[in-house]
């Protein structure tokens, strides 16, 4: 499956990265590129909307963890939107559900910054 990624900023300055497709060894660099671009633009609040993602592997998890590590020293925060049960299961078995705040909708994720 092809990967589609788009980025935008809300009026409140929250960076939202929408991801659709599979996040794996081959597509994780594209996610990293979008994430680093948002961080270089000064984003301290980031939502990765993975509501269209149905597969994620360790390389993509590494990109997400890297984003958290880059944001933490500046009191920034990265949250996820994830609805696929298989992807949520990966976060649970790796213990990363304790690292990331994971929401069922973009609206909930954005509201978490209030």
N, CA, C and O of each residue as an XYZ file, in Angstrom:
456
protein
N       0.846     -1.183      0.000
C       0.000      0.000      0.000
C       0.886      1.240      0.000
O       1.894      1.289      0.705
N       0.522      2.207     -0.766
C       1.261      3.459     -0.799
C       1.033      4.243      0.473
O       0.018      4.085      1.151
N       1.990      5.087      0.782
C       1.892      5.939      1.952
C       1.546      7.349      1.507
O       2.123      7.875      0.555
N       0.604      7.946      2.203
C       0.259      9.345      1.960
C       0.448     10.098      3.267
O      -0.048      9.683      4.314
N       1.174     11.214      3.194
C       1.408     12.037      4.376
C       1.141     13.491      4.010
O       1.582     13.979      2.969
N       0.415     14.168      4.882
C       0.217     15.607      4.705
C       0.401     16.276      6.059
O       0.159     15.678      7.107
N       0.830     17.517      6.014
C       1.068     18.276      7.243
C       0.321     19.588      7.184
O       0.140     20.176      6.118
N      -0.114     20.042      8.362
C      -0.776     21.331      8.462
C      -0.553     21.884      9.861
O      -0.101     21.166     10.753
N      -0.865     23.143     10.049
C      -0.805     23.788     11.360
C      -2.181     24.321     11.692
O      -2.850     24.907     10.841
N      -2.604     24.119     12.928
C      -3.878     24.673     13.364
C      -3.670     26.145     13.719
O      -2.540     26.632     13.761
N      -4.759     26.832     13.969
C      -4.676     28.240     14.371
C      -3.924     28.395     15.691
O      -3.342     29.446     15.961
N      -3.941     27.343     16.509
C      -3.247     27.363     17.795
C      -1.778     26.971     17.677
O      -1.081     26.879     18.688
N      -1.301     26.740     16.460
C       0.098     26.390     16.247
C       0.424     24.922     16.429
O       1.596     24.552     16.491
N      -0.593     24.081     16.517
C      -0.365     22.642     16.657
C      -0.082     22.059     15.278
O      -0.842     22.269     14.332
N       1.030     21.321     15.177
C       1.362     20.648     13.923
C       0.577     19.342     13.857
O       0.608     18.541     14.792
N      -0.121     19.135     12.749
C      -0.885     17.900     12.550
C      -0.326     17.209     11.319
O      -0.293     17.777     10.227
N       0.112     15.977     11.515
C       0.635     15.176     10.412
C      -0.328     14.013     10.202
O      -0.482     13.157     11.072
N      -0.969     13.992      9.044
C      -1.942     12.954      8.684
C      -1.222     11.871      7.890
O      -0.564     12.154      6.889
N      -1.352     10.632      8.346
C      -0.671      9.510      7.708
C      -1.704      8.465      7.297
O      -2.567      8.084      8.087
N      -1.603      8.008      6.049
C      -2.481      6.956      5.546
C      -1.621      5.928      4.822
O      -0.819      6.279      3.956
N      -1.790      4.665      5.178
C      -1.018      3.597      4.546
C      -0.282      2.780      5.583
O      -0.688      2.712      6.743
N       0.805      2.159      5.154
C       1.597      1.325      6.045
C       2.870      2.053      6.452
O       3.553      2.648      5.618
N       3.177      1.998      7.737
C       4.406      2.594      8.246
C       5.404      1.475      8.515
O       5.272      0.713      9.472
N       6.407      1.400      7.642
C       7.398      0.340      7.755
C       8.780      0.873      7.405
O       8.979      2.081      7.276
N       9.715     -0.028      7.255
C      11.099      0.338      6.973
C      11.217      1.263      5.762
O      12.073      2.148      5.739
N      10.377      1.068      4.773
C      10.465      1.837      3.542
C       9.755      3.182      3.614
O      10.140      4.124      2.922
N       8.724      3.280      4.444
C       7.943      4.516      4.498
C       8.245      5.381      5.720
O       7.911      6.566      5.736
N       8.874      4.801      6.743
C       9.197      5.557      7.957
C      10.042      6.806      7.682
O       9.834      7.824      8.343
N      10.988      6.770      6.734
C      11.760      7.992      6.461
C      10.891      9.174      6.016
O      11.225     10.321      6.312
N       9.799      8.918      5.321
C       8.901     10.001      4.915
C       8.219     10.616      6.132
O       8.066     11.835      6.214
N       7.809      9.773      7.073
C       7.219     10.283      8.307
C       8.245     11.109      9.066
O       7.932     12.188      9.568
N       9.460     10.605      9.149
C      10.524     11.325      9.855
C      10.773     12.691      9.225
O      10.975     13.678      9.933
N      10.760     12.749      7.910
C      10.962     14.004      7.187
C       9.884     15.030      7.559
O      10.201     16.188      7.831
N       8.635     14.616      7.573
C       7.534     15.516      7.926
C       7.623     15.953      9.386
O       7.387     17.117      9.710
N       7.963     15.013     10.260
C       8.073     15.325     11.679
C       9.213     16.300     11.944
O       9.039     17.278     12.671
N      10.364     16.041     11.364
C      11.502     16.947     11.552
C      11.213     18.329     10.985
O      11.628     19.335     11.560
N      10.512     18.386      9.874
C      10.144     19.671      9.287
C       9.270     20.474     10.243
O       9.469     21.677     10.413
N       8.300     19.803     10.866
C       7.423     20.484     11.832
C       8.231     20.989     13.025
O       8.014     22.103     13.500
N       9.157     20.170     13.504
C       9.967     20.557     14.655
C      10.915     21.708     14.304
O      11.130     22.608     15.116
N      11.472     21.676     13.111
C      12.348     22.763     12.658
C      11.586     24.067     12.505
O      12.160     25.149     12.631
N      10.289     23.963     12.232
C       9.436     25.150     12.130
C       8.969     25.643     13.503
O       8.180     26.583     13.600
N       9.464     25.000     14.555
C       9.175     25.464     15.907
C       7.983     24.834     16.598
O       7.584     25.295     17.667
N       7.400     23.786     16.015
C       6.245     23.150     16.645
C       6.654     22.495     17.964
O       7.644     21.767     18.027
N       5.888     22.761     19.002
C       6.086     22.103     20.293
C       4.926     21.178     20.633
O       4.998     20.392     21.577
N       3.862     21.282     19.853
C       2.690     20.430     20.016
C       2.458     19.740     18.676
O       2.255     20.391     17.651
N       2.492     18.407     18.705
C       2.388     17.645     17.459
C       1.361     16.533     17.614
O       1.365     15.786     18.592
N       0.483     16.444     16.625
C      -0.473     15.336     16.523
C      -0.089     14.529     15.293
O      -0.011     15.065     14.187
N       0.151     13.235     15.490
C       0.336     12.334     14.356
C      -0.979     11.575     14.219
O      -1.301     10.710     15.033
N      -1.732     11.913     13.177
C      -3.040     11.287     12.945
C      -2.823     10.039     12.095
O      -2.643     10.120     10.880
N      -2.845      8.892     12.756
C      -2.630      7.612     12.086
C      -3.941      6.848     11.948
O      -3.947      5.617     11.918
N      -5.045      7.575     11.864
C      -6.335      6.892     11.743
C      -6.435      6.095     10.439
O      -7.288      5.216     10.322
N      -5.582      6.388      9.466
C      -5.562      5.645      8.212
C      -4.419      4.656      8.118
O      -4.115      4.165      7.031
N      -3.776      4.354      9.244
C      -2.650      3.409      9.266
C      -3.137      2.065      9.800
O      -3.801      1.997     10.835
N      -2.797      0.996      9.077
C      -3.229     -0.339      9.476
C      -2.066     -1.278      9.750
O      -2.268     -2.446     10.080
N      -0.831     -0.759      9.612
C       0.362     -1.547      9.902
C       1.473     -0.605     10.322
O       1.666      0.449      9.717
N       2.208     -0.990     11.368
C       3.352     -0.202     11.816
C       4.430     -1.177     12.270
O       4.135     -2.188     12.907
N       5.689     -0.866     11.937
C       6.775     -1.728     12.396
C       7.735     -0.937     13.276
O       7.509      0.238     13.566
N       8.806     -1.601     13.695
C       9.733     -1.006     14.658
C      10.445      0.234     14.131
O      10.780      1.124     14.913
N      10.681      0.310     12.841
C      11.362      1.492     12.302
C      10.468      2.725     12.435
O      10.960      3.811     12.742
N       9.179      2.574     12.212
C       8.250      3.701     12.375
C       8.078      4.042     13.849
O       7.962      5.215     14.204
N       8.059      3.021     14.717
C       7.997      3.290     16.153
C       9.208      4.097     16.585
O       9.098      4.993     17.422
N      10.364      3.779     16.015
C      11.582      4.525     16.316
C      11.486      5.989     15.922
O      11.988      6.858     16.634
N      10.848      6.269     14.799
C      10.642      7.651     14.365
C       9.774      8.392     15.376
O      10.071      9.531     15.737
N       8.704      7.749     15.832
C       7.811      8.389     16.795
C       8.525      8.634     18.126
O       8.372      9.698     18.725
N       9.290      7.671     18.580
C      10.050      7.836     19.826
C      11.073      8.959     19.676
O      11.274      9.749     20.597
N      11.716      9.025     18.512
C      12.662     10.107     18.246
C      12.000     11.469     18.333
O      12.603     12.422     18.827
N      10.769     11.570     17.861
C      10.032     12.829     17.951
C       9.779     13.226     19.392
O       9.911     14.396     19.751
N       9.415     12.254     20.220
C       9.183     12.523     21.644
C      10.478     13.011     22.291
O      10.472     13.974     23.058
N      11.575     12.349     21.980
C      12.870     12.718     22.569
C      13.295     14.124     22.165
O      13.900     14.843     22.960
N      12.986     14.516     20.944
C      13.343     15.870     20.487
C      12.461     16.936     21.142
O      12.921     18.048     21.404
N      11.209     16.602     21.403
C      10.271     17.570     21.972
C      10.432     17.736     23.483
O      10.249     18.834     24.010
N      10.766     16.675     24.165
C      10.784     16.674     25.627
C      11.653     17.773     26.248
O      11.188     18.422     27.185
N      12.884     18.023     25.788
C      13.707     19.066     26.419
C      13.093     20.465     26.334
O      13.429     21.343     27.130
N      12.197     20.668     25.372
C      11.558     21.976     25.193
C      10.128     21.989     25.722
O       9.334     22.861     25.368
N       9.809     21.020     26.569
C       8.454     20.868     27.108
C       7.411     20.699     26.005
O       6.264     21.119     26.157
N       7.810     20.093     24.914
C       6.880     19.811     23.829
C       6.197     18.476     24.053
O       6.547     17.725     24.964
N       5.222     18.195     23.213
C       4.421     16.977     23.375
C       3.968     16.461     22.025
O       3.565     17.233     21.155
N       4.039     15.144     21.856
C       3.583     14.479     20.650
C       2.499     13.487     21.056
O       2.715     12.654     21.937
N       1.335     13.574     20.416
C       0.232     12.646     20.686
C      -0.168     11.963     19.389
O       0.105     12.454     18.293
N      -0.818     10.825     19.540
C      -1.200     10.024     18.385
C      -2.708      9.856     18.294
O      -3.415      9.839     19.302
N      -3.185      9.733     17.054
C      -4.557      9.306     16.795
C      -4.430      7.943     16.137
O      -3.805      7.803     15.085
N      -5.021      6.950     16.760
C      -4.900      5.591     16.236
C      -6.197      4.851     16.500
O      -6.644      4.763     17.643
N      -6.803      4.319     15.447
C      -8.068      3.612     15.588
C      -7.964      2.135     15.235
O      -8.847      1.359     15.599
N      -6.923      1.731     14.546
C      -6.781      0.343     14.131
C      -6.375     -0.516     15.329
O      -5.387     -0.223     16.002
N      -7.129     -1.560     15.585
C      -6.866     -2.402     16.762
C      -5.514     -3.101     16.678
O      -4.847     -3.270     17.698
N      -5.098     -3.510     15.481
C      -3.794     -4.162     15.339
C      -2.651     -3.197     15.652
O      -1.664     -3.586     16.277
N      -2.778     -1.968     15.228
C      -1.748     -0.966     15.518
C      -1.754     -0.633     17.005
O      -0.692     -0.523     17.618
N      -2.928     -0.475     17.586
C      -3.016     -0.235     19.030
C      -2.416     -1.394     19.823
O      -1.797     -1.182     20.866
N      -2.598     -2.606     19.333
C      -2.031     -3.780     19.979
C      -0.504     -3.703     20.003
O       0.121     -4.057     21.003
N       0.095     -3.240     18.904
C       1.558     -3.077     18.852
C       2.016     -2.106     19.941
O       3.015     -2.351     20.617
N       1.284     -1.006     20.107
C       1.650     -0.047     21.152
C       1.528     -0.686     22.542
O       2.349     -0.429     23.422
N       0.506     -1.512     22.729
C       0.320     -2.150     24.039
C       1.413     -3.181     24.333
O       1.979     -3.180     25.426
N       1.719     -4.063     23.370
C       2.689     -5.130     23.659
C       4.113     -4.598     23.797
O       4.953     -5.226     24.441
N       4.383     -3.447     23.197
C       5.713     -2.846     23.339
C       5.797     -1.932     24.557
O       6.881     -1.473     24.917
N       4.667     -1.667     25.187
C       4.647     -0.763     26.327
C       4.648      0.700     25.927
O       4.701      1.580     26.786
N       4.591      0.966     24.635
C       4.628      2.357     24.161
C       3.313      3.090     24.394
O       3.250      4.310     24.237
N       2.266      2.365     24.765
C       1.023      3.043     25.139
C       1.225      3.842     26.429
O       0.403      4.694     26.767
N       2.312      3.569     27.145
C       2.656      4.348     28.333
C       3.531      5.552     27.995
O       3.712      6.441     28.827
N       4.068      5.585     26.789
C       4.911      6.696     26.328
C       4.074      7.734     25.596
O       4.282      8.938     25.742
N       3.127      7.249     24.809
C       2.309      8.121     23.977
C       0.893      8.224     24.526
O       0.333      7.248     25.024
N       0.324      9.421     24.428
C      -1.109      9.570     24.622
C      -1.743      9.226     23.285
O      -1.436      9.847     22.267
N      -2.627      8.237     23.288
C      -3.249      7.760     22.049
C      -4.743      8.037     22.124
O      -5.417      7.655     23.081
N      -5.244      8.709     21.097
C      -6.646      9.117     21.061
C      -7.364      8.457     19.898
O      -6.743      8.026     18.926
N      -8.691      8.385     20.016
C      -9.523      7.751     18.994
C      -9.925      8.720     17.878
O     -10.444      8.291     16.847
N      -9.689     10.031     18.075
C     -10.046     10.998     17.037
C      -9.085     12.186     17.075
O      -8.442     12.463     18.087
N      -9.013     12.861     15.959
C      -8.189     14.070     15.878
C      -8.700     15.130     16.833
O      -7.908     15.839     17.455
N     -10.004     15.246     16.956
C     -10.607     16.251     17.829
C     -10.177     16.033     19.281
O      -9.833     16.982     19.986
N     -10.201     14.764     19.720
C      -9.768     14.454     21.086
C      -8.280     14.781     21.274
O      -7.879     15.320     22.306
N      -7.481     14.453     20.278
C      -6.043     14.712     20.366
C      -5.768     16.207     20.456
O      -4.955     16.636     21.275
N      -6.432     17.003     19.628
C      -6.237     18.451     19.648
C      -6.718     19.031     20.978
O      -6.074     19.919     21.536
N      -7.847     18.532     21.485
C      -8.394     19.037     22.746
C      -7.457     18.720     23.923
O      -7.498     19.411     24.941
N      -6.630     17.703     23.798
C      -5.733     17.330     24.894
C      -4.669     18.394     25.163
O      -4.034     18.387     26.217
N      -4.478     19.297     24.221
C      -3.499     20.379     24.400
C      -4.083     21.576     25.130
O      -3.352     22.501     25.484
N      -5.404     21.571     25.363
C      -6.047     22.701     26.023
C      -5.787     22.712     27.503
O      -6.261     23.604     28.207
